[in-house]
Amino acid sequence: MRRAVVTGGAGFLGSHLCTELRRRGVEVVALDNFLTGNPGNVAHLADDPGFRLVHCDVTDYIHVPGDVDLVLHFASPASPVDYLKLPIHTLKVGSIGTNHALGLAKDKGARFLIASTSEVYGDPQVHPQPETYWGHVNPVGPRGVYDEAKRYAEALTMAYRQTHGVDTAIVRIFNTFGPRMRPSDGRAIPTFIRQALAGEPVTVAGDGAQTRSVCFVSDLVRGILALAESGHSGPMNIGNPHELSVLQIARDVIAATGSDSEIRFVGRPVDDPMVRRPDTTLATEVLGWTPEVAWQEGLERTVAWFREAVAGDDAGETV
Ligand code: NAD
């Protein structure tokens, strides 16, 4: 693999993918419209001649001159706060944007990998969730704009594979955390860290008994690039099966930040999933992948980054 295009390359996950691809010597073209990401996330690559950041809205068109071996399609609002604010854009980037990204892969004869999500399982009735589970999604609920965009994007990816012979892969990403998350993106971990560092109450939805399985970003990136290199089509779950209650996450964040914040219970969002845990048997069997970074270690690294980002006002807020 010599040259990759990363859509959403200035976002949380996209920026970590760009960094790791460059570390492996792969030339990278990152496409982003900076809707929920920002150039600061890839500022460390700005002087790297093997890296280019191009302002591009993938729902308009995608044009990348030269050869491309791999298209990683990561452009999409991803946090509930973002996609509830941007419902139509979220549907467009999942449909039209995915169509353009698949078209690029087809034109270039490149491998294509799409960032799908555990949200395709909705509020699951099977636990943990294997890739064979079809999900339990409310198409007309507020979260439907994201869940259904990703389900459509998966269907479109399979159609390009079957109709045009594009070499495609689908990764279903479970909750991921780490440096470069936006403090106000509304996801539980950055919200809790921001609140704890500011000494504000840490707001837990419902009674906090709902669970999430959270994966540190370096483990996720390793899994995604292993899938990209494998030739496997997926869909494949990548996530950390270690399940935590949201209340436990809040308590651990308070401890890791050394904060004296109290926990405040607030209402649960509509269609908020009660449980979430990936069945990662497929990733282990096909890729030999298992997560390596323990929750506490990942949390400490993330808190350290937030302290610096908040101090340097470096945690770009967009949307
Ligand atoms: P993010 O919001 O940090 O990154 C998304 C990036 O896409 C941003 O830089 C944004 O500006 C860009 N973007 C949005 N619309 C665009 C458009 N029309 N054209 C070009 N760029 C556009 O989110 P993230 O957490 O890095 O998520 C990246 C991808 O991974 C998304 O597709 C998301 O659905 C998927 N995903 C993430 C998680 C997670 O835990 N972070 C879980 C499951 C799936």
Residues whose N, C-alpha, C, O or C-beta is under 5 A from the ligand:
A	BS01	NAD	G8 A10 G11 F12 L13 G14 L31 D32 N33 F34 L35 T36 G37 N38 C56 D57 V58 T59 H73 F74 A75 S76 P77 A78 V93 A115 S116 T117 S118 I173 F174 N175 T176
